[in-house]
Amino acid sequence: MIEKIPFGRTGHSSSRTIFGAAALGAMKQERADATLAKLDHYGVNHIDVAASYGEAELRLAPFLKTRRDDFFLATKTGLRSKAAARDQLHASLERMQVEQIDLIQMHNLVQPDQWEEAMGPGGALEALVEAKEQGLVRFIGVTGHGTYAPSMHVRSLQTYDFDSILVPYNYSMMNNPQYAADFEALYVLCQERQVAMQTIKSIALRRWRDDDPEKHFSWYRPIREPEPLKRAVDFVLHREGLFLNTTSDASLLDAIFAAAREAVDAPDPVALEADALSLGVEPLFVRDVSDDVLLKEA
């Protein structure tokens, strides 16, 4: 089974590989049910979804009807005003047919103007705090894409005591000195405060190109080769306290879960660099050039 560790200070021991339910977004219910059946097989007990993940919340509802207590359930809102975030949270509860969500997260809160709105008077944070007081959610987190995510999360944690954060983390991103420094500062802060750290884009190879022949099941082209994929997973899980949120490409779930279930090897810089060169790995995000991202994943 995949290792379980404390999810920050929530009191829950979560599987270090978290199921990214964006994979369910475009599925029919029958296939979604079969995908969710994999979670028990690998010992995954934490589900991460979002209001913006297509039909994913709806696909979870039949599963959660009988299994709600077996899983830590997280969702997200990308809306920034109090009223809009409140309404979207209530819609998520209705779509999943649950009375309470374990973790509600402000989705991709990295743009300064959006940050000011969401964190300020009449902003989304007020709605989420009220929902916590009402017992609709238990914990509150924040997520981010792009190279500014770690530094913006530090700012967020200095303003409100969030229970979790989510950032990109992989070999190519950590080869960027500025990103690595920002990540390390965030890591130290989260360790000190027992804030859960979720990571995304572990198996990202590069952005899609117009001449790529494969079907696009995630917004980036993933690493599919077994050994490089295993090294990419180990790169995340070897770091103490990190969680790996899985890709929206459901065809790779078994490979990721299987890699996470095996013994974790220490990162080998030579092998990782060889993978990057042979596969053509490129950073998904380049500061002030390609920090934008469609909200299709965690």
N, C-alpha and C positions, 0 to 999 in steps of 0.2 A: 504494500500500500504506500501511497505518497505520504511523505512526512507531514505531520501537523505541528504547528507552533502557535504560540499566542498571537492573536491578531491585535497587536498593540495592547491597549489597556482595557479592551472590551470585555475580557473574561472568556472569550471564545477561542478555542484552538482550531484554527483553519488549516485546511490543506494548503501547502505552499504553492500548489498550482491551483489557481482560481478559475472556474469555468466562465469564460467570456461569452455571455449569452447572445452577443451580436451574431454568433453563428446560427441562431435560430431565426433571424430576422426575416428571411425570405422562404423559409421552409413550410411545407405542408405539415399538418399536425402529426401525421403518422411518422414522418421522418424525424420530427422534433422529439417525439416520444422515444424513438430508438436512440437518438443522440443522447438524451438525458439518462437513458439506461446505462450509458458508459460510466457515469459518475460513480455509481456504487462499485463498479468493477475495479476502479482505480483508487477508490477511497477519497474522492473529491467531495467536500461538504460545504463549499462556498460558491455562490452563484452571483455574478455581477452582470446587471442588465442596465438598460437606460430607456427612457421614454422615446428617444429618437432612433432606437434600433428596430425600425420596421414593425413587424408583428411579434417581436420576441416576447414582450410581456404577455401577450395573449397566448402564445404557445406554452408559456410556463404555467398558466393557470390550472390546466387539468393535472399536471404533475404535482403542483403545490397543494392541491385539494386534499391529498392524503399524505404528503411528505413535508409539509411546511416546517415542522419542528426538527427535521433532520438536517436543515441547511441554514447557513447564514445567508441572508438575502439582501442584496444591495441593488439600488437603482440610482438614477441620476436625473437631474433637471438641468437643461441648458438655458432656461429662461432666467432673466435677471431681475425682474420686478417682483415685489412681494406677492401681489395678486396673481400674477401669471405663474410663478413657481408654486404657490399654494394650490392653484387649480390643477396644475400638471401633476403634482404629487397625489392629489385625490384621484385623478384619472388613473395613475399608475396602480394605486391600491385597488381600484375598481377593475382594471384590466387583468390584474393578477389574482383577483378575488381573494385578497388577504386583508387582515385587519391591521397588520403592523409590518413595517419594513425595518430590518435591522440597521441598515445604513443608507442614508440619503446623501448624495454627493452633488456638489455644484460642478457641472460638466465643463471642462476645458476653460477654466477661469484664469486666463493669462493676458488678455488684452487690458491695458490700464483703464480705458474708459468703461469697459464692462465690469472690471473689478470694482471701480468706484460705485457703480450703480448697484451691483449685487451686494456689496459689503456696507453700503451706506443706508441712510434712513429710507424706509420704504422699499428696501432691496430684498433679494431672494433669501438672504441669510435670516432676516427677521421671520419669514414664513417657515423656514426649516426649524428654527429655534422654537417657535410656537407649536409646530407639529410634534417636536420632541416633548414639550411640556404637556401636550394632549395625549401622549402615548402612541401616536401614529408611527413614530420612528424612534429608534433607540440611540443612534449615533449619527454624527454629521461629518462628512468628509469633503475633500476638494480634489479635482483631477485636472490634469493639464497635458497638452501636447506641445511640441516645439521646443526650441532651445531656451526659451525664457521660463519654462515651467518650474524648474527648481527654485530659481530666485523669486518668482512670484509666489510659490508656496511658502517660502520663508516669510515673505511679507504677510501672507494670509495667516500663518501661524503666530505671527507677532501681533495680529489684530484679534484673532479668535482662536480658542483652544480646540482646533479640529481633531477628530479621532483618527483620521486616516488621510493619506495623500496618494496620488498616482502620477507617475512620470515615465517617460521613455527611458529604457536602460538596455544597452547592448554594447558590443565591442566597438562598433564604429562610432556611436555617440560618445563613448568614453574616451575615444582617441582625440576628441576635440578638447583642448586644454581648458577653455572657458567653461564649456559644459561640465567637464569633469570637476572643476573647482566648485561650481555652483551645486552640483550634485553632492559632493562631499560635505559642503556646508549644510545642506538640507539633511543629509544622512545623520550627521552629528546631532543636529537639533532634534530629529525624530527619535533617535536612540535615547537622548536625554529625557524626552517627554513621553516616551513609550507611545509614539504615534505610529500606526501601522503604515508600512511602505509597500504599495503595490507598483508593479512595473509592467509596462507594455512594450510591444515591438521587439520582443526577444529574438524572434526568428526573421526579422525584416531583412531582406536582401537589398532592395532599392525600390524606388518608385517605378510604376509601370511606364513602358514606352509604347508608342503607337504601333510598333511592329512586333510586340510580344504576342505570340500565338495563343497562350494559355487563357482559359477563362479566369475572370477576375472575381475571386471569392473573398478577397480582402482588398483594401484600397492600395496596398503595397504588394510587390512581388515577394513571396516568402522563400526562405531557404527550405528546400525539400530533400536534399541529399542527406541520408541518415547520419553519417558521422559528423558533418558540419552542424546539422541540426542538434545533435546531442551536445556538441561543444557549446553551441549558442545557449541551450537550456542550462547547462552546467555553469556557464558564465554568470547567469543570474543567481542560481540556487546556491552557488558556492559562497555568495556574499551573505553573511549572517543577517537574518531578519527580513530579507526581501521575499516578497510574494511575486509569482509570475502569473499574469492574467493572459489566458490563451487567446489565440487569434480568431477572427471571424471566419476563417477558412476551415470549415468543419472536416474537410478531407484530411486535415493534419492533426486532428485532436488525438487520435490513437498514438501517433508518433510522439507528440509532445507529452502526453500522459505517461507513455511507456518510458521515455527518456527521464522524466522526473521521478519515476518509481525506482529507477536503478541507482546504484551508488554514484554520488556526485564527485567528479574529478576536479582537481584544481585547474584553473585556466592555464593553458599553455600558450603563451604569446606567439611562439613560432607557428604553432598549428593554426591559431586564430588568424594570424596574418596571412598564412598560406591559403586558408579558406577565403579570406577577403579578396585575395588576388585572383585565385582560380575561378571563383564564382562571380566576381565583379561586384562585390558589396559596396554600396554607397550609402552615406548617411541620408536618412529620410528628411532630416531637417538641417538646413544651413542658415545660420543666424542672419536675419534681415533679407534673406533670399527666398527661402522655402519654409518658413515657419507656419504657413497656413496649412489647414487640414480640414477635410470634410468630417463631420461628426458621425462617423459610421461605426466607430469602435470605442473602446474604453476611454 
